[in-house]
Amino acid sequence: MLNDRLIKHIDDYRHENGRPSRSEAIRRLLDEALKKYGKKAKKQPFIEVSTESNPS
């Protein structure tokens, strides 16, 4: 479960980076974190992002 403080940070990231939903923001944040720590994601993302638009 996410606490209110973490949800606020995720929502701030979402709005500042134009992510269509909170779950998309979380996926992107996780992918960026994994890349930062030198995982396989440097060559390809762990999470495949759909280009279809989903209403939130």
C-alpha positions in Angstrom: 0.0 0.0 0.0 1.2 3.5 -0.8 1.1 6.2 1.8 -0.2 9.7 1.0 3.3 11.2 0.7 4.4 8.7 -1.9 1.1 9.1 -3.9 1.7 12.9 -3.9 5.2 12.4 -5.3 3.9 10.0 -8.0 1.1 12.4 -8.9 3.5 15.3 -9.1 5.7 13.3 -11.4 2.7 12.3 -13.5 1.5 15.8 -14.1 5.0 17.3 -14.6 5.8 14.6 -17.2 2.4 14.3 -19.0 1.7 10.7 -18.0 -1.9 9.8 -18.7 -2.4 7.8 -15.5 -0.9 7.1 -12.1 -0.1 3.5 -13.2 1.7 4.7 -16.2 3.7 7.1 -14.0 4.7 4.2 -11.7 5.7 2.0 -14.7 7.9 4.8 -16.0 9.5 5.5 -12.6 10.3 1.9 -12.1 11.8 1.6 -15.6 14.0 4.7 -15.0 15.1 3.3 -11.6 16.0 -0.1 -13.1 18.0 1.6 -15.8 19.9 3.7 -13.3 21.1 0.7 -11.4 22.5 -0.9 -14.6 20.0 -3.6 -15.2 19.2 -5.0 -18.6 16.8 -2.1 -19.1 19.8 -0.1 -20.5 19.4 -1.9 -23.8 15.6 -2.4 -23.7 12.9 -1.4 -21.2 11.6 -4.0 -18.7 8.1 -2.6 -19.2 6.6 -2.4 -22.6 4.5 0.7 -23.0 1.4 0.6 -25.1 1.0 3.5 -27.6 -2.8 3.2 -27.3 -4.4 5.9 -25.3 -6.3 4.7 -22.3 -8.6 7.1 -20.5 -7.9 7.5 -16.8 
